[in-house]
Amino acid sequence: MAREEDLALLREYTQSESLIRHMLAVEVAMRAYARHFGEDEEKWGTVGLLHDFDYERWPDPPNHPLKGAAILKERGYPDDVIYAIKSHADYLEDCPRVSLMDKALYACDELSGMITACALVRPGRLRGLTPKSVRKKMKQASFAAAINRDDLTRGAEDLGVDFNEHVAFVIAAMQTIEEDLALVPDEAGN
């Protein structure tokens, strides 16, 4: 599983730069958690990077992520990588999140989207973004309305981490690739 191959597969199926940035955000968070838990960083990174690669072509459940899972199987990806990707979809009842990798993907997926949304409305983007700020935005139902707030908190709970610490951890991971995520502070930011 070479990252270059993962990126080529991602770009073969995904044109949307915002969706690609989302997968890069989840990848960097997954890699950080793999280091934190002493797990395989490359494998966890692959899971984060490819979890939505099929979404643009097949957005409707259960095609996403099942179409992608079939493509990954054809290309020889490990079963645990494929399973983790399938398990991030709540509607696939036969794929409960079992492993730490499964749980980390679910915990990082929607949260990275919420963090991105929060960062985009701040001059400093990710810099200076705090869990308190994210929680405040979560209380505004109209803000990033497509993100299920219960999924955010349940993800951290299932992973066994404090929600505020989880938010801070993912923000810190995303800050390491702020340019790739198009989240560099604007000129008014710091």
Summary of the structure (lengths in Angstrom):
residues: 190
radius of gyration: 15.7
end to end distance: 37.5
largest distance: 48.6
contacts: 616
relative contact order: 0.14
helix: 61%
strand: 0%
